[in-house]
Amino acid sequence: MAIPTKLLLEIVTPDRSIVREEVDEVVVPGADGELGVLPGHTPLLATLKVGELWYRQGTTKHTLAVAFGFVEVLPERVTVLASVAERPEDID
């Protein structure tokens, strides 16, 4: 089995889906510290804390504020189930 070259990132809150995109890298604020994920990462499940999540598509870096929830990491997918997730332009 070949190592994937991209990750499918899904960020979901109880209200709506925030992100569903192919990305190159994701960094998530885990309860035990920041968790960096690249394609082919070992599967894991972790809890989120309040903090900044960022992801990279090529050379473009995107950020979101997230609070509480869970992250599931698979070799080709990262799913974030957060109580709160907002893009910087949506924060008032």
HELIX and SHEET records of a PDB file:
HELIX    1   1 PRO A   88  ASP A   90  5                                   3    
SHEET    1   A 5 SER A  17  VAL A  23  0                                        
SHEET    2   A 5 LEU A   7  VAL A  12 -1                                        
SHEET    3   A 5 ARG A  77  GLU A  86  1                                        
SHEET    4   A 5 THR A  60  LEU A  74 -1                                        
SHEET    5   A 5 LEU A  44  LEU A  48 -1                                        
SHEET    1   B 7 SER A  17  VAL A  23  0                                        
SHEET    2   B 7 LEU A   7  VAL A  12 -1                                        
SHEET    3   B 7 ARG A  77  GLU A  86  1                                        
SHEET    4   B 7 THR A  60  LEU A  74 -1                                        
SHEET    5   B 7 GLY A  51  GLN A  57 -1                                        
SHEET    6   B 7 GLU A  25  GLY A  30 -1                                        
SHEET    7   B 7 GLY A  33  VAL A  37 -1                                        
END                                                                             
